[in-house]
Amino acid sequence: MPPTASAGLAPEAVLEGALAEALGEGRSPAIVILDFGSQYSELIARRVRETEVYSLMLGYTTTAQQLAQLAPKGIILSGGPSSVYEDGAPRCDPALWELGIPVLGVCYGMQLMVQQLGGSVVAAGRAEYGKAPLYLDDPTDLLTNVGDGSTMWMSHGDSVRSLPEGFVRLAHTDNTPEAAVANHGRRLYGVQFHPEVVHSAGGMAMIRNFVYHICGCQADWTTAAFIDEAIADVRAQVGDKRVLLALSGGVDSSTLAFLLHRAIGDQLTCMFIDQGFMRKGEPEFLMEFFDQRFHIHVEYINARERFIGKLAGITDPEEKRKLIGTEFIRVFEQESKRLGPFDYLAQGTLYPDVIESAGTNIDPKTGERVAVKIKSHHNVGGLPKDLQFKLVEPLRRLFKDEVRKVGRSLGLPQEIVGRHPFPGPGLAIRILGEVTSEKLNILRDADLIVREEVRDAGLYDAIWQAFAVLLPVRSVGVMGDKRTYAFPVVLRCVSSEDGMTADWSRLPYDLLELISNRIVNEVKGVNRVVLDITSKPPGTIEWE
């Protein structure tokens, strides 16, 4: 994703914040990805991590001097939407090429490499998008173990016309003569396609070739190594102080609770605020799971009446979110003062959050990050500025799939680690229009049936999210020879890798029939079930 301003910061401040994050981590990244605005930049970092090699993503304005400070073993230049020959096109520091560090340019990154080193790039006579067979001219180094004619994913309207001195062609396609190039002596490589996407057969082989054989990286970014490092870091940071964690029951906060409990034991207090918008039986399950089964202390706060009262008469989805977030802050503030004092606040911040908003709030006296905002998907919209906790964020270097691996290694069962994503405002944004106790009870019952039947069919882990939505309209039906006038429920099931894009899941017809029959027969107030077959984009996964 392109570097963007966030939290009121200018783009250059965000980039500086990202670099500060990297320099202050204590672990030097083996591979640095410089982002030129590609939609796949984050995916490159994830693919490198899959080789058990630590990667970080920085803005393209990162200087050669700053890169030398980080001392990575390799650099990857991402793709991007610009043309290198346009005025104002993003460019990297030319001194980068003199660092002696291996570089892999992907799509725009390859074109930039060619142009800055003396070659030329022009608009292609024919743009190339989608799948294309790759024909090998030099199957060594970068293309070792990549099959001749392998399918690669193309997405470009420009092409290399002439190569810089010392470069050779590695591969071509029917429409792109210079589909992969290299200067073997200087360890500079470029590909016109996207090896990081799943559509590129042999793409991971190329990434492994670059990471292991060209850069000489070691596979030391393992779950066990991360847990050991994180526990040591938490103990060093916290000492004998108390830590508060707002527990939602999701994968991130649950993994964080297990990690912190292993690191500091009873110095951790978890707070679970029940706003009344959870799924059926979930508050009881979470308290039994953490407090009784694993002896992680959780303070249960029943705030259901407060929240439902705030939403009376409210129909606008954004107003709902803001009211829920504001009320959560008030409850959190009151209860943290009652239970405290606490020196540290633990947050389940993940690496994509760091990428999106790298600006940090630093206490000038201690140099530690200070909490001014908690992520909305943890049910908190932003803490008051006078509530100055120091932050503990041991998951901030991880992607979501890495968090799940850590959770499993820490002993979290699949029922927690494999949970579908659930929005912070909960069922309140799956009820379109005004939220009432009656509608919440209807949706809880319908949602439980959806999840039960999807799980019983063995499809739960194959689906990104499966849930029900309640619409604010009524329709006519017939039950037992009597006319009914009741709500419709929408069945929403989607498949995705990361939630950024999604496709509707093709559930078997007999499963759809079973879900529909159970809902209309067992859930009072519903007489119709409809199926949402909209992908994202153009739709979103959630309805509000």
N, C-alpha and C positions, 0 to 999 in steps of 0.2 A: 504494500500500500504506500502511497506517496507520503512523504513527511508533511504533516499538517499541524497547524496551530491547535493547541488544546489547553483547556483550563485557563484561558485568557492569555496564553503565552504566544509570542511571535514564533514563526517557524524556526528561526535560527536558535531561539532559546530552547525549543523542544529538542533540536539536534544536539545542542550543548548538553542538555540534560541526559540524553541517551548516551553520549560519550562519557559523562560523569558517572552514570550507572556502570558502564563497562569498566572504566578505570578503577572504580571503587569496589568491585566485586571480590577481589582477592583471587580469582581464578582467571587466568589469561585465556581468552577464546582461541581455540585452535584454528577456527575458520571465521572470518568476518565477512558478512554479506553487506555490500553497499547498495542501498535501495535507490533506484531511479524511478520509482513510481509504478512498478509492475504490480498487477493483482496477485502475482505468484511469489512475491518476495518472501513473505512469511513462510510459504510452503517450501522454499529453498532451505531456509533455516531448519525447518522440521525434518526435511529429508536428510540433511547432514546429521542431525541429532539421531536419526534412525540408524546411522552407522556407528553409534556410540562415541561420537566425536562432538565436542562442545562447540556450538556456533552462536554468534550474536549478530544482530542486524543493526546497522548504523546508517545515518543519512549520507548521501553522496558527497556532501560538503566536507566530510571528515578529511583532514589533511594527511599528507604522507607522514609528517612528524608525529601526529597523533596515532596513526597506525603503527609507527615504529615503537611508540610507547607501549602499545598493546602487545606487540611482538607476536602476531598470529603466524601460523605456519602456511596459511593460504588465504586468498581473498577471492570472493566471487562477486562479480558485477551483475546486478539483476537486469531484467528487461525493463521496458518502460514505454509509455505511449508517444514519446517525442521522436522526431527525426534529428539525427546528429548534425545535419547540415543546416538546420534552422537557427536563426538568431535566438539567443536565450535558451537554447537546449541545455539541459543539465549536463555538466561535465565533472569528471573527477580531477583531483590534483595531478597535474602531469608528472610530478615527482614520484608518484606512486610506482611508475614503471621502472624507476631506478632503485627500488628498495631491495631487489633481489628475491622477493617473495613470489611464489607461483600465483598466477591469476587465471581465473576462468571467467570469461565474459559470456553471458547468456543473452541472446537476441540483441536488444539495444546495447547491452554491455559489450558484446562482440563488436558491434559496429563502432562503438566509441573507441575501443582498443585499436581497431584498424585505422580510424581517422587520426587519432592522436599520435600514432606511430608512423604516419606518412602514407597510408593507403587512402582509398577513396570509397565513399558510400553514396549511392544514388537511389532515386525512386525506382522500384522494380518495375519492369515492363508488365509483369503480372504478379499481383499480390498472392500470397499463399497463406491460407487459413485452414486449420484442421489437420487431418492425418495425411502423412506423405511417407513413402518408403525412402530410407536413407541408404545410399550406395557408398561403400567404403573404398577410399583410395589409399589410405595408410592406416591399417588396423592395429596400430601400436599405441602405447601410452594411454591416452584418453579413451580410445576406442577398443581397448583390449576386452575380449569376451562379449563384444557387441556384434550381433549377427548381421551379415550383409543383407540389405533389404529390410531391415527392421523398421517398424512403423514409428515415426516421430511426430510430435504435435507442433505444427507450425502456426505462427501468428505474426506476420510481418508484411509490411508494404514497401520496405527498402531492402536493398541488397548490396553486398560488397562488389565493387567493380574492379578494384585492383588491390593487391595485398601489399603490406609494408615489406621492406627488405628483411630477409631472413625467415619469412613466413612461408608455409607450404599448405596445400590443401589436404585435409584429412578425409573429407566426404562431400558428397553432393546429392541433390535430389533432381528430379526432372525439371524443376523450375528454378532451382537455386544452385549455381555452380559452386559457390563457396559456402556450403552448409556447415562445415566444421573446418577450422584452420588451427595452425600451431606454429610457434617458434620454439622448437624443442630445446634449443640451447638456453634460451632465457626462461623456459617453463611458462610460456604464455599461451593460453588456449582460448578458443572461441567457438561457440555453437550458435547457429541461427534458429534453432528450435528450443523447446523447453523440456529438458530432461527431467525436471522435477515433477511433472504432472503424470498421473497414472496412465494416460493415453500413450506415453512414450515408452515403447518396449525397449528394454536395455537402458533406460534412463538412470535407474539406480546403479547399474553396473558402471556407468560413466562417473557418477558421483563418487562411488567407492574408489574408482581408479584415481580420480583427482585427489580425494582426501587421503587415501592410504599410500598409493604408489608414487604420486607426483609430489604431494606435500609431506609425506612421511609421518602422518598423524598416528597416534595410538588410540585404540578403542578403550578409553578410560572414563567415558561419560556414562557410567552405569548407575542403575537404581541404587545398588548397595553403596557405591561411592558417594552419591548425592546424599543419601540418608545420613551417613557418617559425618559428612561435611556440615550438613544442615544442623544436626544435633550439637556438634561442637560450636558452630557459630551462634546458635541460640543461647547455649549456656554461657558463652563468653560475653554476649551482649546483655543478657538479662541478669546474670549473677543470681542474687537471692531475692530479686524483686518479684512482684505479682503481675500476672498477665491476664487480661480479659479477652475472651473471644466471643463474638456474636455468632452463634451456631445456627445455621439454617437447615442442616440435615442433607445438604447437597454434597456432591463429590468433593468439591474444593474445601469447604469448611470442615467436613468430616475427616478428610485426610490430614488437614492442618491440626485438628484436635488430637488425632492419634500421634502425630509427629511431636507436637508440643508436650503431650503427656509423657511420651517416652523421654523427652529431653529434660523437663523440669518438674514432672510429677504434680504434686498438690499445689504448686505455685500457680497453676492454671485454673481459672474459673471460666466455665462456658455459660453463656446466657442464651436461652432460647425464648424468644418472644413469640407467643402464639397470638397472631392477629386475627385468627378466625377464618383465614383464607387457604388453609392447608387442605391436602387431600384427606379422604376419609381414613380415620384411625392413625394418621401420621404423627400427630403430637404424642400420642400414647406410645407409639412404636419407638420414636426417637428417645424419649425419656427412658424407656425400658432398655433400649439398645446401649446407650452411652452410660447412663447412671448405674444401671443394675448389672448388665452383662459385662461391661468393660471397666466399670468403676472410675469413669471420668466424670468429675463433678459438674453437673448441669443445674443451673438455677432456672426453673420454669416460671415464666411470667405470663399469666392469663390476662390478655388485654383485648379479648374478643369484642366485648361490648363497646369499648372505646373506639375501636376501628370501624365497626359496622355503623355506629352512630355518626361518625364523620362522613360516611358515604351516603347518608340518607338524601335522596333527591338528586344525586350526582349522576350524570350520564356521559359526560365527556371523558374519553379514556385518558387524556393527558392530565386532566384535573384529578381523576382517580389516582393516578400514579403519584402526583405531587402531594395529595392529601395523605396517602398511605406513607410516603417517605417522610413527610413532616411529622406525622404522628409517631412513626417509628423512632425518629430522633428524640422526641420528647420522652417517650417511654424509656429509651436507652439511656438518656441523660439522667432521668430520675433513678433508675434502678442501678446504674453504675455508681452513682454517689452513695446509694444505700448500701451496696455491697462492698464498696471500695474502702480505702483508696487503692487505685491501680496505677502503676508507673507505665505499663506498656499495654498497647492494644494490638492484638494479632489480627491480621487481614489475610484473606486468601487471594491476594493479588497474583495474577499469572503473567507470564511473559508477554502475551498479546496485549495486556493492559499497559505494560511498560512501553511497548512499541507505540501504542496509540497515544499515550500521554506520558512522555518521558520527563516532563517538568517535575521537579521535586520541591517539597517544602522542607527546608533545612533549618533546624534550630541553630542560630549562629553561635550559641554558647557551647553546645555539645557536639554539633556536627551531625546529629542524628535526624532522620526523617521524622516529621511530626504529622499526626493525622488531622487533616482538615476535611477529608471526604472519604466515605466508604462507598464501594461500588453498589449501584442500584440492584444488581442481581443478588446481592447479599441482603436485600431488604432494607438497606439503609441509604437514604438519599444524600446525606452530608451532615457531619457533626458540627455543632456550634464551635466557633473559633476559640472560645475560652475553655473548651474541653481538650486540653493539650496533652494527649497521650503521645508517647514515643512509639513508633511502629515496629512491629515484628512481622516480617514478610518472607518467611523462608521458602515459599513456593514461587517467588517472583521470577525465577530463572526458568520455569517450566512451562511447556505447552500442556494442553488439556490431556492429551494421551499419555504424557509423562506423569501427570498427577495420578492418573488411574494406576499406572505401574507402581508408583510409590505407595499408593494406598494398599494395593494388593500385598506388596512386600511388608507393609506395616501390620498386616493381619486383618484389614477390612474385608468383610465378606462380599461376595458378588452382589448381594441385595443392596449394598450401598455403592460400591465402586461402579457397578453397571447401571446405575439409575439414569433414567432419561432426564434431560434438563427440565427444570421447573422455574417459571419466572418468579422474581422477587415478590411482586404484588399478588402472586398466587392465583387462586380461582377468581379473584376480583376482576381480572382482565380477560377471563374466559367466559364471563357473563357480560354480554353486550347490554348496554343501558344501565339502569339503576341496579345496584347490588342489594338484595334483601336476604334475610335468613331463609325464607322459603326457597328462593332460587339457589342459594348455596347448598342446601340440603339436596335439592334435585340434582344439581351438577355433581356433587360428591358421589351420589349413588350411581349416576350414569358413568362417571369417569372410572369408578372402581370396576364396573362391568367391562369397560373397554380394556383396561389393563389386565384384568383377570383372564379374559379370553385370548388376548394377544399372547400373554405369557403361556397359557395352557396349550396354545397352538405351536409353541416353540419358536415364535417370531420376535419376542421382545428384544433380544440382543441384536437382531438384524435390522431393527428400526431405530431411527434417531429419536423420534418422539411419537407417542400415540396417546391421544387424549380426546376429551369431549368439550364442546363449546355450546353454551345455551344462548339462544337467540331471543330478543325482546319482542317477539310476535307470537301469536297463537293461530292455530289452524284447526279446521274441522276434521274430526275423525269419527270412527264408529267402533265401540267396544261393547260386546254383549248386547247387541241390538239397540244400544243407546248412543245418542249423539254426544261426542266429546268436543271440547274446545280447549286445547292444551298447547304446551310449548313444543317446538321442534328442537332436537339435539343434532349438532353437527359432529360427525366423526372426522377427526383430523389425524392422519398418520403419514409421516414423511420419512424419507431416507436421505442421509447426508453424511459427509465426513467431518464437517466443522461448523455447520449451521449457517455459514455464509451463503451458500446456495443449497437448494433442496429440491427433491422431486417427490411427488406423492407416491406412497407405497401401494403396489398392486397386491392387495390382500386377496386371498381366495374368496370366491363368491359364497361358499358355504360358511366361512368365518364371518363375513359381513352379515349374512342372514342371521346367524346365531347371535351376534352382538345386537342387531336391530330387534330381534324377537325378545331378547332378555330385557332390553331397556324399556320397550313399550309395555311389557307385561309386568316388570318389577318396579319401575320407577313411576311413582304417582305424579301426575302433572305433565307427562310427556306422551304424545300420541304419534310422533313422527321422527324418523331418523334419516338424515341426509348425509351424503359423502362429499367432502371437499377434495376435488381433484386438481387443485391449482398448485403449480410449482413455484419456487422462489428463485429468481423473480419470475413473473411480475408480482405475485403475492408475497406475503410474509408467512412465517410459520405460525405465529400467534395471530389472533384476530384483532387484538387491540395492543 
